[in-house]
C-alpha cells in the first residue's frame, strides 16, 4: 500500500505543516481505506477581499481525506503500511484502535459521530466552513459496513512535515525528523473484536547526563 507516498505527495502539494494523520478501514478485504491529514494553520476571513482589509475571524484549515484503493487481503498489510509511514515520518508511535459497530444495542450518538469523523465525514461546519475536504467516493458504503461490523483506526503525529520537530526528543530521528525504512517492528494481528488497542512505540528519548553530586 502506498500510504507514505500519498502523504508525502499531499505535503508537497500543500506546503502546510501537519498536526496528525489518521487511517480508517473496515475489516473486509479489498475495501478502500480512508487517509485523513490534519493540517495546522488558519484561513483569514475578511469582510472584503482586499489585502489591506482587517481580518475579522480565523478558521482552521480543513483536513484532507483521501480514498486509497490499493488492494489488500489481510489487515496486517494495512497495519504494516501505517507503521511504515509513521516510522519514516518520525512519529513517536503509531496507535491502532479497534472500534465496535455503532449500530448495536447500547451504542450512543458519540460513537456514530466518531465513526463518521474517522472516515473523514463531518456533519457540522465551523463558522460556515468545512471541517474536512474529502475525495472519498465510496465513504457512504464504508460507513454502512463500519456501522455493522466495526472499524479500525490508526493515528500518529509526524515529525517530518509536522509541527512537532521542535519538541521531538528522540535519538532515532535524523536532522530532518525522518527514519530510514524498513520499519523494524512486526505487525501484531488485530483481534477485530471492536475493543482492541495497540501502540507501536518507535521513539527513544535522548539520554541526559545527570550532574555528579559535588561537581562544580
C-alpha positions as CSV (number, residue, x, y, z in Angstrom):
1,X,0.0,0.0,0.0
2,X,1.3,3.4,-0.9
3,X,0.2,5.3,2.2
4,X,3.6,7.0,2.7
5,X,3.8,8.1,-0.9
6,X,0.3,9.6,-0.7
7,X,1.1,11.5,2.5
8,X,4.3,12.9,1.1
9,X,2.5,13.9,-2.2
10,X,-0.1,15.9,-0.2
11,X,2.6,17.5,1.9
12,X,4.5,18.6,-1.2
13,X,1.3,19.9,-2.8
14,X,0.0,22.0,0.1
15,X,3.3,23.1,1.8
16,X,1.4,23.1,5.1
17,X,2.6,21.5,8.4
18,X,0.7,18.6,9.7
19,X,-0.8,18.1,13.2
20,X,-1.7,14.4,12.8
21,X,-2.6,11.6,10.4
22,X,-5.3,9.0,10.7
23,X,-6.2,6.0,8.6
24,X,-9.5,4.2,8.8
25,X,-10.5,0.8,7.4
26,X,-13.3,-1.8,7.8
27,X,-12.4,-5.4,8.5
28,X,-13.2,-6.6,5.0
29,X,-10.5,-7.5,2.4
30,X,-10.0,-5.3,-0.7
31,X,-12.2,-2.4,0.6
32,X,-11.0,1.2,0.3
33,X,-9.0,2.8,3.1
34,X,-9.6,6.4,4.1
35,X,-6.5,8.5,4.8
36,X,-7.1,11.9,6.6
37,X,-4.4,14.5,7.0
38,X,-5.0,17.1,9.7
39,X,-3.3,20.4,8.8
40,X,-2.0,23.2,11.1
41,X,-3.0,26.7,10.1
42,X,-5.8,29.2,9.7
43,X,-7.7,30.9,6.9
44,X,-8.1,34.6,7.4
45,X,-11.7,35.8,7.0
46,X,-12.3,39.4,5.9
47,X,-15.4,41.4,5.2
48,X,-14.0,42.4,1.8
49,X,-11.4,40.7,-0.4
50,X,-8.7,43.4,-0.2
51,X,-5.2,42.8,1.0
52,X,-5.3,45.8,3.4
53,X,-8.7,44.8,4.9
54,X,-8.6,43.7,8.5
55,X,-9.1,40.1,9.5
56,X,-12.4,39.5,11.3
57,X,-12.0,35.8,12.1
58,X,-9.7,32.9,11.7
59,X,-11.0,29.5,10.5
60,X,-8.9,26.3,10.8
61,X,-7.6,24.9,7.5
62,X,-9.8,21.9,6.8
63,X,-8.4,18.4,7.0
64,X,-7.9,16.4,3.7
65,X,-9.5,13.0,3.4
66,X,-8.4,10.7,0.5
67,X,-9.7,7.3,-0.6
68,X,-7.0,4.7,-1.2
69,X,-8.0,1.9,-3.4
70,X,-4.9,-0.3,-3.0
71,X,-5.8,-4.0,-2.8
72,X,-5.2,-5.9,0.4
73,X,-6.1,-9.4,1.7
74,X,-5.1,-9.2,5.3
75,X,-5.4,-6.3,7.8
76,X,-1.7,-6.9,8.7
77,X,-0.9,-5.3,5.3
78,X,-2.8,-2.1,6.3
79,X,-1.1,-2.3,9.7
80,X,2.3,-2.6,8.2
81,X,1.7,0.3,5.7
82,X,0.6,2.6,8.6
83,X,3.6,1.6,10.6
84,X,6.0,2.2,7.7
85,X,4.5,5.7,7.2
86,X,4.7,6.6,10.9
87,X,8.2,5.2,11.2
88,X,9.5,7.0,8.1
89,X,7.9,10.3,9.1
90,X,9.4,10.3,12.5
91,X,6.3,9.6,14.6
92,X,7.0,8.8,18.3
93,X,4.4,5.9,17.9
94,X,1.5,4.6,15.9
95,X,-1.7,3.8,17.7
96,X,-4.2,1.3,16.3
97,X,-7.7,1.3,17.8
98,X,-10.4,-1.3,17.1
99,X,-13.8,0.3,17.3
100,X,-17.1,-1.5,17.7
101,X,-20.1,-1.3,15.4
102,X,-22.2,1.8,16.2
103,X,-25.5,0.2,15.1
104,X,-25.9,-2.0,18.1
105,X,-27.8,-2.0,21.3
106,X,-26.4,0.5,23.8
107,X,-24.3,2.4,21.3
108,X,-24.5,6.2,21.7
109,X,-24.5,9.2,19.4
110,X,-20.9,9.9,20.2
111,X,-19.8,6.6,18.7
112,X,-21.7,7.3,15.5
113,X,-20.0,10.7,15.3
114,X,-16.6,9.3,16.0
115,X,-17.1,6.7,13.2
116,X,-18.1,9.4,10.7
117,X,-15.1,11.5,11.7
118,X,-12.7,8.5,11.3
119,X,-13.8,8.2,7.7
120,X,-13.5,12.0,7.0
121,X,-17.2,12.8,7.2
122,X,-18.1,15.7,9.5
123,X,-21.8,16.5,9.9
124,X,-21.1,20.1,11.2
125,X,-19.2,23.1,10.0
126,X,-17.1,25.7,11.8
127,X,-18.3,29.3,11.1
128,X,-19.8,28.0,8.0
129,X,-16.6,26.5,6.7
130,X,-15.9,22.8,6.0
131,X,-14.0,20.8,8.7
132,X,-12.7,18.4,6.0
133,X,-12.3,18.4,2.3
134,X,-12.9,14.8,1.1
135,X,-12.3,12.9,-2.1
136,X,-13.9,9.7,-0.8
137,X,-16.5,8.4,-3.4
138,X,-17.2,5.2,-1.5
139,X,-17.4,6.6,2.0
140,X,-21.1,6.0,2.4
141,X,-20.7,2.3,1.7
142,X,-17.8,2.1,4.1
143,X,-19.8,3.8,6.9
144,X,-22.6,1.3,6.4
145,X,-20.1,-1.6,6.8
146,X,-18.4,0.1,9.8
147,X,-21.8,0.7,11.5
148,X,-22.5,-3.1,11.4
149,X,-19.0,-4.7,11.6
150,X,-16.9,-2.0,13.3
151,X,-13.7,-0.5,12.0
152,X,-10.0,0.1,12.7
153,X,-8.4,3.5,13.2
154,X,-4.6,4.2,13.0
155,X,-3.3,7.5,14.3
156,X,0.2,9.1,14.5
157,X,1.8,12.6,14.7
158,X,4.6,13.1,12.1
159,X,7.8,14.9,13.0
160,X,8.8,15.2,9.3
161,X,6.5,17.8,7.8
162,X,4.7,18.3,11.1
163,X,4.6,20.9,13.9
164,X,6.4,18.6,16.3
165,X,10.0,18.9,15.2
166,X,11.0,21.5,17.9
167,X,9.6,19.2,20.6
168,X,10.9,15.9,19.4
169,X,13.3,14.3,22.0
170,X,14.1,11.2,20.0
171,X,17.6,9.8,19.3
172,X,16.2,7.7,16.4
173,X,15.5,10.7,14.2
174,X,17.6,12.3,11.5
175,X,18.1,16.1,11.4
176,X,15.1,16.2,9.1
177,X,12.9,14.3,11.5
178,X,12.9,11.1,9.5
179,X,13.9,7.4,9.9
180,X,15.2,5.1,7.3
181,X,13.0,2.3,6.0
182,X,12.2,-0.5,6.6
183,X,10.4,-0.3,9.9
184,X,11.9,-2.9,12.2
185,X,8.7,-3.6,14.1
186,X,6.5,-6.6,13.2
187,X,2.7,-6.1,13.0
188,X,0.5,-7.7,15.7
189,X,-2.7,-9.0,14.1
190,X,-5.8,-7.2,15.3
191,X,-8.5,-9.3,17.0
192,X,-11.3,-7.4,15.3
193,X,-13.5,-7.7,18.4
194,X,-14.2,-3.9,18.5
195,X,-12.2,-3.5,21.7
196,X,-8.5,-3.8,20.9
197,X,-5.9,-1.2,21.2
198,X,-2.2,-1.5,20.1
199,X,0.6,1.1,20.3
200,X,3.7,0.6,18.3
201,X,6.3,2.6,20.2
202,X,9.2,3.9,17.9
203,X,10.8,6.8,19.8
204,X,13.7,6.6,22.2
205,X,14.3,9.6,24.5
206,X,17.7,11.4,24.3
207,X,19.9,10.3,27.1
208,X,20.5,13.1,29.7
209,X,23.8,13.1,31.7
210,X,22.9,13.6,35.3
211,X,25.1,16.0,37.2
212,X,27.6,14.4,39.6
213,X,26.9,15.4,43.2
214,X,29.5,17.9,44.5
215,X,30.9,18.7,41.0
216,X,31.4,22.3,40.1
